[in-house]
Amino acid sequence: MQNNSKPKETLSIIDAVAIIVGMVVGIGIFKTPSIVAASADSDSMIMFFWLLGGVASFIGALCYAELTSTYPHAGGDYHYLRRAFGGMPAFLFAWARMAVIQTGSIAMVAFLIGDYASQIFCLGPYSTSLYAAFTVV
């Protein structure tokens, strides 16, 4: 039995672009610029690093655009991995994404919020961790 169902198109182009920009830029934009600036020797080096990151992101976006136009099914990474490598690697990726990757992203956001909140009102030596814990809970 072949499943020819396609996902219902409910997002506009503007919605899709906003989601992708949010995924690429993410919360890191609030912490990364200072790290990049500290690692670079000059202003032109900073711009080069950002340009290099933009090119890498653009190449990744083009790869995903090709995959989604070739295989227009719901499931994203899981679906592509299942088609390419079978059920077990796709399942392991989905499990790792749920148990490790997404929880790591949540922790990063929580600690970033904790870092900024500690700058406003410090709660002692573990202020960042306390704010992060409050954020997650």
ABEGO torsion letter per residue (X at the ends): XBBABBBBBABBAAAAAAAAAAAAAEAAAAAAAAAAAAABABAAAAAAAAAAAAAAAAAAAAAAAAAAAABBBBGEAAAAAAAAAEAAAAAAAAAAAAAAAAAAAAAAAAAAAAAAAAAABBAEAAAAAAAAAAAAX
